[in-house]
Amino acid sequence: MQYNLHPIFVHFPIALLFVYSIIKILPFQKWFPKVSWKHIERALLVVGVGGAFLALATGDTAERLAHANRQLVNAHSTFAGVATWLYGALLLGEILSVYNPKIFLKITSASLQKVLSALERFLTRPLFSRVIAFVALVAISITGLLGGVIVYGTTADPIAGFVLNILGITL
């Protein structure tokens, strides 16, 4: 017998990644300069992205067990994947920035070193990472809204009908 574990694993990644995006987008570094925001951001990303991939994996089982509108489930799954991979790219940039010197000592290929270095610089660029965090925040918010519609219908969220209309989803 299969159990729907998706609701158990989905809420913490949403909360952690939502908080990460808010910290990344708003100028918390200026407001609270004595706080080590980079460590907080990295911790939120590591746990949030790990949990998001777990939520994606359990979502496949939930999809088979639920008998929801196929169009709605597909949109929910798509936005969940987009959000997870965007946050995953931000995490990759942070991992490369932390382990860059250690990795380079072990890599003998100069071209691979150049690629990794360019990827790290690109993914950790402040403006780029803020834009990606914002887009990921929008994607994860829509994912949560669509998940709520799957479980509770359109009456639980006042903007659900509006979002469903924009996405062209009919129930």
Chimera marker file (.cmm) of the C-alpha trace (Angstrom):
<marker_set name="trace">
<marker id="1" x="0.000" y="0.000" z="0.000" r="1" g="1" b="0" radius="0.5"/>
<marker id="2" x="1.274" y="3.461" z="-0.862" r="1" g="1" b="0" radius="0.5"/>
<marker id="3" x="0.914" y="6.448" z="1.416" r="1" g="1" b="0" radius="0.5"/>
<marker id="4" x="0.823" y="10.080" z="0.429" r="1" g="1" b="0" radius="0.5"/>
<marker id="5" x="3.885" y="11.480" z="2.223" r="1" g="1" b="0" radius="0.5"/>
<marker id="6" x="3.969" y="14.608" z="0.084" r="1" g="1" b="0" radius="0.5"/>
<marker id="7" x="2.048" y="16.836" z="2.561" r="1" g="1" b="0" radius="0.5"/>
<marker id="8" x="4.535" y="15.893" z="5.291" r="1" g="1" b="0" radius="0.5"/>
<marker id="9" x="7.617" y="16.922" z="3.311" r="1" g="1" b="0" radius="0.5"/>
<marker id="10" x="6.376" y="19.911" z="1.336" r="1" g="1" b="0" radius="0.5"/>
<marker id="11" x="5.832" y="22.657" z="3.925" r="1" g="1" b="0" radius="0.5"/>
<marker id="12" x="9.319" y="23.117" z="5.398" r="1" g="1" b="0" radius="0.5"/>
<marker id="13" x="11.085" y="23.617" z="2.048" r="1" g="1" b="0" radius="0.5"/>
<marker id="14" x="8.478" y="26.188" z="1.047" r="1" g="1" b="0" radius="0.5"/>
<marker id="15" x="8.940" y="28.090" z="4.295" r="1" g="1" b="0" radius="0.5"/>
<marker id="16" x="12.749" y="27.918" z="4.253" r="1" g="1" b="0" radius="0.5"/>
<marker id="17" x="13.076" y="28.928" z="0.612" r="1" g="1" b="0" radius="0.5"/>
<marker id="18" x="10.504" y="31.691" z="1.037" r="1" g="1" b="0" radius="0.5"/>
<marker id="19" x="12.538" y="33.131" z="3.934" r="1" g="1" b="0" radius="0.5"/>
<marker id="20" x="15.750" y="32.726" z="1.901" r="1" g="1" b="0" radius="0.5"/>
<marker id="21" x="14.242" y="34.755" z="-0.958" r="1" g="1" b="0" radius="0.5"/>
<marker id="22" x="13.059" y="37.521" z="1.350" r="1" g="1" b="0" radius="0.5"/>
<marker id="23" x="16.513" y="37.771" z="2.941" r="1" g="1" b="0" radius="0.5"/>
<marker id="24" x="18.169" y="37.731" z="-0.486" r="1" g="1" b="0" radius="0.5"/>
<marker id="25" x="15.870" y="40.335" z="-2.068" r="1" g="1" b="0" radius="0.5"/>
<marker id="26" x="15.489" y="42.831" z="0.778" r="1" g="1" b="0" radius="0.5"/>
<marker id="27" x="18.531" y="44.774" z="2.088" r="1" g="1" b="0" radius="0.5"/>
<marker id="28" x="18.873" y="42.911" z="5.394" r="1" g="1" b="0" radius="0.5"/>
<marker id="29" x="22.675" y="43.300" z="5.179" r="1" g="1" b="0" radius="0.5"/>
<marker id="30" x="22.252" y="47.077" z="5.425" r="1" g="1" b="0" radius="0.5"/>
<marker id="31" x="19.586" y="46.922" z="8.112" r="1" g="1" b="0" radius="0.5"/>
<marker id="32" x="21.465" y="44.440" z="10.312" r="1" g="1" b="0" radius="0.5"/>
<marker id="33" x="25.155" y="44.626" z="9.319" r="1" g="1" b="0" radius="0.5"/>
<marker id="34" x="26.458" y="42.634" z="12.288" r="1" g="1" b="0" radius="0.5"/>
<marker id="35" x="24.535" y="39.489" z="11.302" r="1" g="1" b="0" radius="0.5"/>
<marker id="36" x="26.302" y="36.899" z="9.162" r="1" g="1" b="0" radius="0.5"/>
<marker id="37" x="23.619" y="36.743" z="6.460" r="1" g="1" b="0" radius="0.5"/>
<marker id="38" x="25.684" y="34.638" z="4.056" r="1" g="1" b="0" radius="0.5"/>
<marker id="39" x="25.744" y="31.722" z="6.540" r="1" g="1" b="0" radius="0.5"/>
<marker id="40" x="22.011" y="32.036" z="7.144" r="1" g="1" b="0" radius="0.5"/>
<marker id="41" x="21.300" y="32.136" z="3.402" r="1" g="1" b="0" radius="0.5"/>
<marker id="42" x="23.444" y="29.072" z="2.775" r="1" g="1" b="0" radius="0.5"/>
<marker id="43" x="21.828" y="27.085" z="5.597" r="1" g="1" b="0" radius="0.5"/>
<marker id="44" x="18.340" y="27.957" z="4.337" r="1" g="1" b="0" radius="0.5"/>
<marker id="45" x="19.341" y="26.969" z="0.791" r="1" g="1" b="0" radius="0.5"/>
<marker id="46" x="20.924" y="23.640" z="1.741" r="1" g="1" b="0" radius="0.5"/>
<marker id="47" x="18.021" y="22.440" z="3.873" r="1" g="1" b="0" radius="0.5"/>
<marker id="48" x="15.371" y="24.040" z="1.644" r="1" g="1" b="0" radius="0.5"/>
<marker id="49" x="16.672" y="22.620" z="-1.633" r="1" g="1" b="0" radius="0.5"/>
<marker id="50" x="17.205" y="19.179" z="-0.090" r="1" g="1" b="0" radius="0.5"/>
<marker id="51" x="13.649" y="19.249" z="1.194" r="1" g="1" b="0" radius="0.5"/>
<marker id="52" x="12.347" y="20.537" z="-2.131" r="1" g="1" b="0" radius="0.5"/>
<marker id="53" x="13.849" y="17.583" z="-3.990" r="1" g="1" b="0" radius="0.5"/>
<marker id="54" x="12.298" y="15.258" z="-1.401" r="1" g="1" b="0" radius="0.5"/>
<marker id="55" x="8.953" y="17.001" z="-1.908" r="1" g="1" b="0" radius="0.5"/>
<marker id="56" x="9.318" y="16.557" z="-5.685" r="1" g="1" b="0" radius="0.5"/>
<marker id="57" x="10.005" y="12.855" z="-5.230" r="1" g="1" b="0" radius="0.5"/>
<marker id="58" x="6.988" y="12.343" z="-2.968" r="1" g="1" b="0" radius="0.5"/>
<marker id="59" x="4.891" y="14.477" z="-5.301" r="1" g="1" b="0" radius="0.5"/>
<marker id="60" x="5.080" y="11.762" z="-7.931" r="1" g="1" b="0" radius="0.5"/>
<marker id="61" x="3.388" y="9.324" z="-5.544" r="1" g="1" b="0" radius="0.5"/>
<marker id="62" x="0.832" y="11.952" z="-4.513" r="1" g="1" b="0" radius="0.5"/>
<marker id="63" x="0.062" y="12.550" z="-8.169" r="1" g="1" b="0" radius="0.5"/>
<marker id="64" x="-0.792" y="8.877" z="-8.664" r="1" g="1" b="0" radius="0.5"/>
<marker id="65" x="-2.903" y="8.730" z="-5.490" r="1" g="1" b="0" radius="0.5"/>
<marker id="66" x="-4.842" y="11.964" z="-5.974" r="1" g="1" b="0" radius="0.5"/>
<marker id="67" x="-7.626" y="12.192" z="-8.453" r="1" g="1" b="0" radius="0.5"/>
<marker id="68" x="-7.343" y="15.915" z="-9.072" r="1" g="1" b="0" radius="0.5"/>
<marker id="69" x="-7.746" y="17.851" z="-12.284" r="1" g="1" b="0" radius="0.5"/>
<marker id="70" x="-4.877" y="16.765" z="-14.577" r="1" g="1" b="0" radius="0.5"/>
<marker id="71" x="-4.276" y="20.289" z="-15.874" r="1" g="1" b="0" radius="0.5"/>
<marker id="72" x="-4.029" y="21.608" z="-12.310" r="1" g="1" b="0" radius="0.5"/>
<marker id="73" x="-1.665" y="18.847" z="-11.188" r="1" g="1" b="0" radius="0.5"/>
<marker id="74" x="0.575" y="19.362" z="-14.220" r="1" g="1" b="0" radius="0.5"/>
<marker id="75" x="0.809" y="23.117" z="-13.574" r="1" g="1" b="0" radius="0.5"/>
<marker id="76" x="1.566" y="22.469" z="-9.888" r="1" g="1" b="0" radius="0.5"/>
<marker id="77" x="4.278" y="19.983" z="-10.825" r="1" g="1" b="0" radius="0.5"/>
<marker id="78" x="5.797" y="22.323" z="-13.426" r="1" g="1" b="0" radius="0.5"/>
<marker id="79" x="6.020" y="25.301" z="-11.069" r="1" g="1" b="0" radius="0.5"/>
<marker id="80" x="7.432" y="23.056" z="-8.326" r="1" g="1" b="0" radius="0.5"/>
<marker id="81" x="10.151" y="21.820" z="-10.672" r="1" g="1" b="0" radius="0.5"/>
<marker id="82" x="11.003" y="25.329" z="-11.858" r="1" g="1" b="0" radius="0.5"/>
<marker id="83" x="11.258" y="26.638" z="-8.291" r="1" g="1" b="0" radius="0.5"/>
<marker id="84" x="13.356" y="23.679" z="-7.126" r="1" g="1" b="0" radius="0.5"/>
<marker id="85" x="15.822" y="23.932" z="-10.002" r="1" g="1" b="0" radius="0.5"/>
<marker id="86" x="16.164" y="27.714" z="-9.681" r="1" g="1" b="0" radius="0.5"/>
<marker id="87" x="16.938" y="27.398" z="-5.971" r="1" g="1" b="0" radius="0.5"/>
<marker id="88" x="19.227" y="24.482" z="-6.839" r="1" g="1" b="0" radius="0.5"/>
<marker id="89" x="21.178" y="26.712" z="-9.243" r="1" g="1" b="0" radius="0.5"/>
<marker id="90" x="21.598" y="29.308" z="-6.489" r="1" g="1" b="0" radius="0.5"/>
<marker id="91" x="22.810" y="26.546" z="-4.162" r="1" g="1" b="0" radius="0.5"/>
<marker id="92" x="25.284" y="25.348" z="-6.805" r="1" g="1" b="0" radius="0.5"/>
<marker id="93" x="26.724" y="28.866" z="-7.004" r="1" g="1" b="0" radius="0.5"/>
<marker id="94" x="27.146" y="28.957" z="-3.219" r="1" g="1" b="0" radius="0.5"/>
<marker id="95" x="28.756" y="25.508" z="-3.167" r="1" g="1" b="0" radius="0.5"/>
<marker id="96" x="31.193" y="26.537" z="-5.885" r="1" g="1" b="0" radius="0.5"/>
<marker id="97" x="32.059" y="29.747" z="-4.049" r="1" g="1" b="0" radius="0.5"/>
<marker id="98" x="32.839" y="27.843" z="-0.842" r="1" g="1" b="0" radius="0.5"/>
<marker id="99" x="34.712" y="24.904" z="-2.370" r="1" g="1" b="0" radius="0.5"/>
<marker id="100" x="36.242" y="26.675" z="-5.374" r="1" g="1" b="0" radius="0.5"/>
<marker id="101" x="39.876" y="26.691" z="-4.124" r="1" g="1" b="0" radius="0.5"/>
<marker id="102" x="39.641" y="23.104" z="-2.865" r="1" g="1" b="0" radius="0.5"/>
<marker id="103" x="38.097" y="21.874" z="-6.107" r="1" g="1" b="0" radius="0.5"/>
<marker id="104" x="40.641" y="23.650" z="-8.278" r="1" g="1" b="0" radius="0.5"/>
<marker id="105" x="43.562" y="21.985" z="-6.512" r="1" g="1" b="0" radius="0.5"/>
<marker id="106" x="42.210" y="18.582" z="-7.539" r="1" g="1" b="0" radius="0.5"/>
<marker id="107" x="41.164" y="19.424" z="-11.114" r="1" g="1" b="0" radius="0.5"/>
<marker id="108" x="43.916" y="19.100" z="-13.669" r="1" g="1" b="0" radius="0.5"/>
<marker id="109" x="41.911" y="20.297" z="-16.666" r="1" g="1" b="0" radius="0.5"/>
<marker id="110" x="42.365" y="24.035" z="-17.218" r="1" g="1" b="0" radius="0.5"/>
<marker id="111" x="39.203" y="24.256" z="-19.322" r="1" g="1" b="0" radius="0.5"/>
<marker id="112" x="37.108" y="22.644" z="-16.584" r="1" g="1" b="0" radius="0.5"/>
<marker id="113" x="38.595" y="25.062" z="-14.061" r="1" g="1" b="0" radius="0.5"/>
<marker id="114" x="37.583" y="27.976" z="-16.308" r="1" g="1" b="0" radius="0.5"/>
<marker id="115" x="34.044" y="26.648" z="-16.702" r="1" g="1" b="0" radius="0.5"/>
<marker id="116" x="33.572" y="26.138" z="-12.968" r="1" g="1" b="0" radius="0.5"/>
<marker id="117" x="35.032" y="29.535" z="-12.170" r="1" g="1" b="0" radius="0.5"/>
<marker id="118" x="32.792" y="31.274" z="-14.728" r="1" g="1" b="0" radius="0.5"/>
<marker id="119" x="29.749" y="29.361" z="-13.452" r="1" g="1" b="0" radius="0.5"/>
<marker id="120" x="30.518" y="30.382" z="-9.866" r="1" g="1" b="0" radius="0.5"/>
<marker id="121" x="30.958" y="34.064" z="-10.806" r="1" g="1" b="0" radius="0.5"/>
<marker id="122" x="27.739" y="34.012" z="-12.841" r="1" g="1" b="0" radius="0.5"/>
<marker id="123" x="25.562" y="32.284" z="-10.214" r="1" g="1" b="0" radius="0.5"/>
<marker id="124" x="26.814" y="34.404" z="-7.307" r="1" g="1" b="0" radius="0.5"/>
<marker id="125" x="26.592" y="37.788" z="-9.057" r="1" g="1" b="0" radius="0.5"/>
<marker id="126" x="24.429" y="39.888" z="-6.666" r="1" g="1" b="0" radius="0.5"/>
<marker id="127" x="21.926" y="41.213" z="-9.198" r="1" g="1" b="0" radius="0.5"/>
<marker id="128" x="21.559" y="37.863" z="-10.953" r="1" g="1" b="0" radius="0.5"/>
<marker id="129" x="21.083" y="35.943" z="-7.700" r="1" g="1" b="0" radius="0.5"/>
<marker id="130" x="18.452" y="38.444" z="-6.507" r="1" g="1" b="0" radius="0.5"/>
<marker id="131" x="16.526" y="38.179" z="-9.776" r="1" g="1" b="0" radius="0.5"/>
<marker id="132" x="16.652" y="34.370" z="-9.671" r="1" g="1" b="0" radius="0.5"/>
<marker id="133" x="15.574" y="34.406" z="-6.003" r="1" g="1" b="0" radius="0.5"/>
<marker id="134" x="12.606" y="36.615" z="-6.956" r="1" g="1" b="0" radius="0.5"/>
<marker id="135" x="11.569" y="34.419" z="-9.900" r="1" g="1" b="0" radius="0.5"/>
<marker id="136" x="11.942" y="31.315" z="-7.711" r="1" g="1" b="0" radius="0.5"/>
<marker id="137" x="9.843" y="32.993" z="-5.002" r="1" g="1" b="0" radius="0.5"/>
<marker id="138" x="7.073" y="33.646" z="-7.529" r="1" g="1" b="0" radius="0.5"/>
<marker id="139" x="7.305" y="30.042" z="-8.772" r="1" g="1" b="0" radius="0.5"/>
<marker id="140" x="7.195" y="28.541" z="-5.273" r="1" g="1" b="0" radius="0.5"/>
<marker id="141" x="4.296" y="30.815" z="-4.309" r="1" g="1" b="0" radius="0.5"/>
<marker id="142" x="2.287" y="29.703" z="-7.345" r="1" g="1" b="0" radius="0.5"/>
<marker id="143" x="3.202" y="26.098" z="-6.548" r="1" g="1" b="0" radius="0.5"/>
<marker id="144" x="1.825" y="26.475" z="-3.039" r="1" g="1" b="0" radius="0.5"/>
<marker id="145" x="-1.318" y="28.196" z="-4.292" r="1" g="1" b="0" radius="0.5"/>
<marker id="146" x="-1.955" y="25.413" z="-6.812" r="1" g="1" b="0" radius="0.5"/>
<marker id="147" x="-1.306" y="22.778" z="-4.133" r="1" g="1" b="0" radius="0.5"/>
<marker id="148" x="-3.879" y="24.487" z="-1.943" r="1" g="1" b="0" radius="0.5"/>
<marker id="149" x="-6.382" y="24.442" z="-4.797" r="1" g="1" b="0" radius="0.5"/>
<marker id="150" x="-5.739" y="20.719" z="-5.323" r="1" g="1" b="0" radius="0.5"/>
<marker id="151" x="-6.431" y="19.993" z="-1.648" r="1" g="1" b="0" radius="0.5"/>
<marker id="152" x="-9.014" y="22.620" z="-0.643" r="1" g="1" b="0" radius="0.5"/>
<marker id="153" x="-10.491" y="23.920" z="-3.893" r="1" g="1" b="0" radius="0.5"/>
<marker id="154" x="-10.674" y="27.510" z="-5.051" r="1" g="1" b="0" radius="0.5"/>
<marker id="155" x="-12.490" y="28.854" z="-1.988" r="1" g="1" b="0" radius="0.5"/>
<marker id="156" x="-9.490" y="28.597" z="0.362" r="1" g="1" b="0" radius="0.5"/>
<marker id="157" x="-7.468" y="31.327" z="-1.361" r="1" g="1" b="0" radius="0.5"/>
<marker id="158" x="-8.980" y="34.623" z="-2.506" r="1" g="1" b="0" radius="0.5"/>
<marker id="159" x="-6.614" y="34.966" z="-5.486" r="1" g="1" b="0" radius="0.5"/>
<marker id="160" x="-6.852" y="31.324" z="-6.612" r="1" g="1" b="0" radius="0.5"/>
<marker id="161" x="-9.478" y="32.041" z="-9.256" r="1" g="1" b="0" radius="0.5"/>
<marker id="162" x="-7.434" y="34.932" z="-10.629" r="1" g="1" b="0" radius="0.5"/>
<marker id="163" x="-4.232" y="32.821" z="-10.874" r="1" g="1" b="0" radius="0.5"/>
<marker id="164" x="-6.077" y="29.883" z="-12.414" r="1" g="1" b="0" radius="0.5"/>
<marker id="165" x="-7.580" y="32.261" z="-14.973" r="1" g="1" b="0" radius="0.5"/>
<marker id="166" x="-4.141" y="33.680" z="-15.865" r="1" g="1" b="0" radius="0.5"/>
<marker id="167" x="-2.758" y="30.137" z="-16.245" r="1" g="1" b="0" radius="0.5"/>
<marker id="168" x="-5.743" y="29.081" z="-18.338" r="1" g="1" b="0" radius="0.5"/>
<marker id="169" x="-6.718" y="26.282" z="-15.962" r="1" g="1" b="0" radius="0.5"/>
<marker id="170" x="-10.392" y="25.380" z="-15.853" r="1" g="1" b="0" radius="0.5"/>
<marker id="171" x="-11.837" y="23.257" z="-13.098" r="1" g="1" b="0" radius="0.5"/>
<link id1="1" id2="2" r="1" g="1" b="0" radius="0.2"/>
<link id1="2" id2="3" r="1" g="1" b="0" radius="0.2"/>
<link id1="3" id2="4" r="1" g="1" b="0" radius="0.2"/>
<link id1="4" id2="5" r="1" g="1" b="0" radius="0.2"/>
<link id1="5" id2="6" r="1" g="1" b="0" radius="0.2"/>
<link id1="6" id2="7" r="1" g="1" b="0" radius="0.2"/>
<link id1="7" id2="8" r="1" g="1" b="0" radius="0.2"/>
<link id1="8" id2="9" r="1" g="1" b="0" radius="0.2"/>
<link id1="9" id2="10" r="1" g="1" b="0" radius="0.2"/>
<link id1="10" id2="11" r="1" g="1" b="0" radius="0.2"/>
<link id1="11" id2="12" r="1" g="1" b="0" radius="0.2"/>
<link id1="12" id2="13" r="1" g="1" b="0" radius="0.2"/>
<link id1="13" id2="14" r="1" g="1" b="0" radius="0.2"/>
<link id1="14" id2="15" r="1" g="1" b="0" radius="0.2"/>
<link id1="15" id2="16" r="1" g="1" b="0" radius="0.2"/>
<link id1="16" id2="17" r="1" g="1" b="0" radius="0.2"/>
<link id1="17" id2="18" r="1" g="1" b="0" radius="0.2"/>
<link id1="18" id2="19" r="1" g="1" b="0" radius="0.2"/>
<link id1="19" id2="20" r="1" g="1" b="0" radius="0.2"/>
<link id1="20" id2="21" r="1" g="1" b="0" radius="0.2"/>
<link id1="21" id2="22" r="1" g="1" b="0" radius="0.2"/>
<link id1="22" id2="23" r="1" g="1" b="0" radius="0.2"/>
<link id1="23" id2="24" r="1" g="1" b="0" radius="0.2"/>
<link id1="24" id2="25" r="1" g="1" b="0" radius="0.2"/>
<link id1="25" id2="26" r="1" g="1" b="0" radius="0.2"/>
<link id1="26" id2="27" r="1" g="1" b="0" radius="0.2"/>
<link id1="27" id2="28" r="1" g="1" b="0" radius="0.2"/>
<link id1="28" id2="29" r="1" g="1" b="0" radius="0.2"/>
<link id1="29" id2="30" r="1" g="1" b="0" radius="0.2"/>
<link id1="30" id2="31" r="1" g="1" b="0" radius="0.2"/>
<link id1="31" id2="32" r="1" g="1" b="0" radius="0.2"/>
<link id1="32" id2="33" r="1" g="1" b="0" radius="0.2"/>
<link id1="33" id2="34" r="1" g="1" b="0" radius="0.2"/>
<link id1="34" id2="35" r="1" g="1" b="0" radius="0.2"/>
<link id1="35" id2="36" r="1" g="1" b="0" radius="0.2"/>
<link id1="36" id2="37" r="1" g="1" b="0" radius="0.2"/>
<link id1="37" id2="38" r="1" g="1" b="0" radius="0.2"/>
<link id1="38" id2="39" r="1" g="1" b="0" radius="0.2"/>
<link id1="39" id2="40" r="1" g="1" b="0" radius="0.2"/>
<link id1="40" id2="41" r="1" g="1" b="0" radius="0.2"/>
<link id1="41" id2="42" r="1" g="1" b="0" radius="0.2"/>
<link id1="42" id2="43" r="1" g="1" b="0" radius="0.2"/>
<link id1="43" id2="44" r="1" g="1" b="0" radius="0.2"/>
<link id1="44" id2="45" r="1" g="1" b="0" radius="0.2"/>
<link id1="45" id2="46" r="1" g="1" b="0" radius="0.2"/>
<link id1="46" id2="47" r="1" g="1" b="0" radius="0.2"/>
<link id1="47" id2="48" r="1" g="1" b="0" radius="0.2"/>
<link id1="48" id2="49" r="1" g="1" b="0" radius="0.2"/>
<link id1="49" id2="50" r="1" g="1" b="0" radius="0.2"/>
<link id1="50" id2="51" r="1" g="1" b="0" radius="0.2"/>
<link id1="51" id2="52" r="1" g="1" b="0" radius="0.2"/>
<link id1="52" id2="53" r="1" g="1" b="0" radius="0.2"/>
<link id1="53" id2="54" r="1" g="1" b="0" radius="0.2"/>
<link id1="54" id2="55" r="1" g="1" b="0" radius="0.2"/>
<link id1="55" id2="56" r="1" g="1" b="0" radius="0.2"/>
<link id1="56" id2="57" r="1" g="1" b="0" radius="0.2"/>
<link id1="57" id2="58" r="1" g="1" b="0" radius="0.2"/>
<link id1="58" id2="59" r="1" g="1" b="0" radius="0.2"/>
<link id1="59" id2="60" r="1" g="1" b="0" radius="0.2"/>
<link id1="60" id2="61" r="1" g="1" b="0" radius="0.2"/>
<link id1="61" id2="62" r="1" g="1" b="0" radius="0.2"/>
<link id1="62" id2="63" r="1" g="1" b="0" radius="0.2"/>
<link id1="63" id2="64" r="1" g="1" b="0" radius="0.2"/>
<link id1="64" id2="65" r="1" g="1" b="0" radius="0.2"/>
<link id1="65" id2="66" r="1" g="1" b="0" radius="0.2"/>
<link id1="66" id2="67" r="1" g="1" b="0" radius="0.2"/>
<link id1="67" id2="68" r="1" g="1" b="0" radius="0.2"/>
<link id1="68" id2="69" r="1" g="1" b="0" radius="0.2"/>
<link id1="69" id2="70" r="1" g="1" b="0" radius="0.2"/>
<link id1="70" id2="71" r="1" g="1" b="0" radius="0.2"/>
<link id1="71" id2="72" r="1" g="1" b="0" radius="0.2"/>
<link id1="72" id2="73" r="1" g="1" b="0" radius="0.2"/>
<link id1="73" id2="74" r="1" g="1" b="0" radius="0.2"/>
<link id1="74" id2="75" r="1" g="1" b="0" radius="0.2"/>
<link id1="75" id2="76" r="1" g="1" b="0" radius="0.2"/>
<link id1="76" id2="77" r="1" g="1" b="0" radius="0.2"/>
<link id1="77" id2="78" r="1" g="1" b="0" radius="0.2"/>
<link id1="78" id2="79" r="1" g="1" b="0" radius="0.2"/>
<link id1="79" id2="80" r="1" g="1" b="0" radius="0.2"/>
<link id1="80" id2="81" r="1" g="1" b="0" radius="0.2"/>
<link id1="81" id2="82" r="1" g="1" b="0" radius="0.2"/>
<link id1="82" id2="83" r="1" g="1" b="0" radius="0.2"/>
<link id1="83" id2="84" r="1" g="1" b="0" radius="0.2"/>
<link id1="84" id2="85" r="1" g="1" b="0" radius="0.2"/>
<link id1="85" id2="86" r="1" g="1" b="0" radius="0.2"/>
<link id1="86" id2="87" r="1" g="1" b="0" radius="0.2"/>
<link id1="87" id2="88" r="1" g="1" b="0" radius="0.2"/>
<link id1="88" id2="89" r="1" g="1" b="0" radius="0.2"/>
<link id1="89" id2="90" r="1" g="1" b="0" radius="0.2"/>
<link id1="90" id2="91" r="1" g="1" b="0" radius="0.2"/>
<link id1="91" id2="92" r="1" g="1" b="0" radius="0.2"/>
<link id1="92" id2="93" r="1" g="1" b="0" radius="0.2"/>
<link id1="93" id2="94" r="1" g="1" b="0" radius="0.2"/>
<link id1="94" id2="95" r="1" g="1" b="0" radius="0.2"/>
<link id1="95" id2="96" r="1" g="1" b="0" radius="0.2"/>
<link id1="96" id2="97" r="1" g="1" b="0" radius="0.2"/>
<link id1="97" id2="98" r="1" g="1" b="0" radius="0.2"/>
<link id1="98" id2="99" r="1" g="1" b="0" radius="0.2"/>
<link id1="99" id2="100" r="1" g="1" b="0" radius="0.2"/>
<link id1="100" id2="101" r="1" g="1" b="0" radius="0.2"/>
<link id1="101" id2="102" r="1" g="1" b="0" radius="0.2"/>
<link id1="102" id2="103" r="1" g="1" b="0" radius="0.2"/>
<link id1="103" id2="104" r="1" g="1" b="0" radius="0.2"/>
<link id1="104" id2="105" r="1" g="1" b="0" radius="0.2"/>
<link id1="105" id2="106" r="1" g="1" b="0" radius="0.2"/>
<link id1="106" id2="107" r="1" g="1" b="0" radius="0.2"/>
<link id1="107" id2="108" r="1" g="1" b="0" radius="0.2"/>
<link id1="108" id2="109" r="1" g="1" b="0" radius="0.2"/>
<link id1="109" id2="110" r="1" g="1" b="0" radius="0.2"/>
<link id1="110" id2="111" r="1" g="1" b="0" radius="0.2"/>
<link id1="111" id2="112" r="1" g="1" b="0" radius="0.2"/>
<link id1="112" id2="113" r="1" g="1" b="0" radius="0.2"/>
<link id1="113" id2="114" r="1" g="1" b="0" radius="0.2"/>
<link id1="114" id2="115" r="1" g="1" b="0" radius="0.2"/>
<link id1="115" id2="116" r="1" g="1" b="0" radius="0.2"/>
<link id1="116" id2="117" r="1" g="1" b="0" radius="0.2"/>
<link id1="117" id2="118" r="1" g="1" b="0" radius="0.2"/>
<link id1="118" id2="119" r="1" g="1" b="0" radius="0.2"/>
<link id1="119" id2="120" r="1" g="1" b="0" radius="0.2"/>
<link id1="120" id2="121" r="1" g="1" b="0" radius="0.2"/>
<link id1="121" id2="122" r="1" g="1" b="0" radius="0.2"/>
<link id1="122" id2="123" r="1" g="1" b="0" radius="0.2"/>
<link id1="123" id2="124" r="1" g="1" b="0" radius="0.2"/>
<link id1="124" id2="125" r="1" g="1" b="0" radius="0.2"/>
<link id1="125" id2="126" r="1" g="1" b="0" radius="0.2"/>
<link id1="126" id2="127" r="1" g="1" b="0" radius="0.2"/>
<link id1="127" id2="128" r="1" g="1" b="0" radius="0.2"/>
<link id1="128" id2="129" r="1" g="1" b="0" radius="0.2"/>
<link id1="129" id2="130" r="1" g="1" b="0" radius="0.2"/>
<link id1="130" id2="131" r="1" g="1" b="0" radius="0.2"/>
<link id1="131" id2="132" r="1" g="1" b="0" radius="0.2"/>
<link id1="132" id2="133" r="1" g="1" b="0" radius="0.2"/>
<link id1="133" id2="134" r="1" g="1" b="0" radius="0.2"/>
<link id1="134" id2="135" r="1" g="1" b="0" radius="0.2"/>
<link id1="135" id2="136" r="1" g="1" b="0" radius="0.2"/>
<link id1="136" id2="137" r="1" g="1" b="0" radius="0.2"/>
<link id1="137" id2="138" r="1" g="1" b="0" radius="0.2"/>
<link id1="138" id2="139" r="1" g="1" b="0" radius="0.2"/>
<link id1="139" id2="140" r="1" g="1" b="0" radius="0.2"/>
<link id1="140" id2="141" r="1" g="1" b="0" radius="0.2"/>
<link id1="141" id2="142" r="1" g="1" b="0" radius="0.2"/>
<link id1="142" id2="143" r="1" g="1" b="0" radius="0.2"/>
<link id1="143" id2="144" r="1" g="1" b="0" radius="0.2"/>
<link id1="144" id2="145" r="1" g="1" b="0" radius="0.2"/>
<link id1="145" id2="146" r="1" g="1" b="0" radius="0.2"/>
<link id1="146" id2="147" r="1" g="1" b="0" radius="0.2"/>
<link id1="147" id2="148" r="1" g="1" b="0" radius="0.2"/>
<link id1="148" id2="149" r="1" g="1" b="0" radius="0.2"/>
<link id1="149" id2="150" r="1" g="1" b="0" radius="0.2"/>
<link id1="150" id2="151" r="1" g="1" b="0" radius="0.2"/>
<link id1="151" id2="152" r="1" g="1" b="0" radius="0.2"/>
<link id1="152" id2="153" r="1" g="1" b="0" radius="0.2"/>
<link id1="153" id2="154" r="1" g="1" b="0" radius="0.2"/>
<link id1="154" id2="155" r="1" g="1" b="0" radius="0.2"/>
<link id1="155" id2="156" r="1" g="1" b="0" radius="0.2"/>
<link id1="156" id2="157" r="1" g="1" b="0" radius="0.2"/>
<link id1="157" id2="158" r="1" g="1" b="0" radius="0.2"/>
<link id1="158" id2="159" r="1" g="1" b="0" radius="0.2"/>
<link id1="159" id2="160" r="1" g="1" b="0" radius="0.2"/>
<link id1="160" id2="161" r="1" g="1" b="0" radius="0.2"/>
<link id1="161" id2="162" r="1" g="1" b="0" radius="0.2"/>
<link id1="162" id2="163" r="1" g="1" b="0" radius="0.2"/>
<link id1="163" id2="164" r="1" g="1" b="0" radius="0.2"/>
<link id1="164" id2="165" r="1" g="1" b="0" radius="0.2"/>
<link id1="165" id2="166" r="1" g="1" b="0" radius="0.2"/>
<link id1="166" id2="167" r="1" g="1" b="0" radius="0.2"/>
<link id1="167" id2="168" r="1" g="1" b="0" radius="0.2"/>
<link id1="168" id2="169" r="1" g="1" b="0" radius="0.2"/>
<link id1="169" id2="170" r="1" g="1" b="0" radius="0.2"/>
<link id1="170" id2="171" r="1" g="1" b="0" radius="0.2"/>
</marker_set>
